[in-house]
Amino acid sequence: MTFQVVLEPGEDNWIVAECPALPGCVSQGRTEEEAVSNIREAIELWLETELEKHLETLPPNAKLLEVTI
């Protein structure tokens, strides 16, 4: 998967990284490299959390498939 990430200057010279496609998925870093690394981890955790929440609400007879695009 590919996501767009927005990097903006934050307070105290930190760089804020946000993934607009994933509401609330924001991180930061002291450098651009650190901010990108941190937002990558935040995206992975955001997706894992959303999947877990969704799986908990599936009916017992639902089938779970993986589709590669």
N, C-alpha and C positions, 0 to 999 in steps of 0.2 A: 504494500500500500504506500501511497505517497500523499503527504499532507503539506499544505502550505503553512509556513510559520512566519509570524511577524516579529521582528526584533525592534525594540524601541528603547531609548535611553530612559533609565529609571532614576530613583533617588540615589544619592551617594555614589554616582558613577557606575551603578549596576546596570546590566542590560536585561530588560524584561522580554521574555519570549512567550508568545501566545499562539495557539492553534485555533483559528476562527471556526473551523469545521466542527470542533469539539467544545461545546459550551463549558466554560469554567476551567479549561485546560490551559494553565498558565504556569510559568516557571521563571527563573532568573539565573544569572550568573555574573561573576565579576568580569569575565571576558566573553566575547562572542562565542568562542569555542565551548566554554563551560555552559553558557546559556543554551546552545544547541544540544549539547549532551544532556542537559537537565530536561529540556522540553521533550527530547526523544524518550527519555525514561517516563516522563509524565504522560505522554501519549500512550505508551505501552500499558501503564497502570490504569489510565482512563478506560481504554478498550477492555482490559481484563475485568474491571469493575462493572462496566455496563453489560458485558456478556454474562457475568455471574448474576446480576440483578434480573436480566431477561430470562435466564435459564430457570430461576426460582419461580417465575410466574407462568411457565409453560404447563399446559395440562398434561396429566400423566400419560396420555396416549399419543403425545406429539413425537414426531421423528426429528432428529437433529442430523443434518447433512452438512458437509463442507463442499463448497463450490469454489473453484479457482477461476479467476477471470483474467 
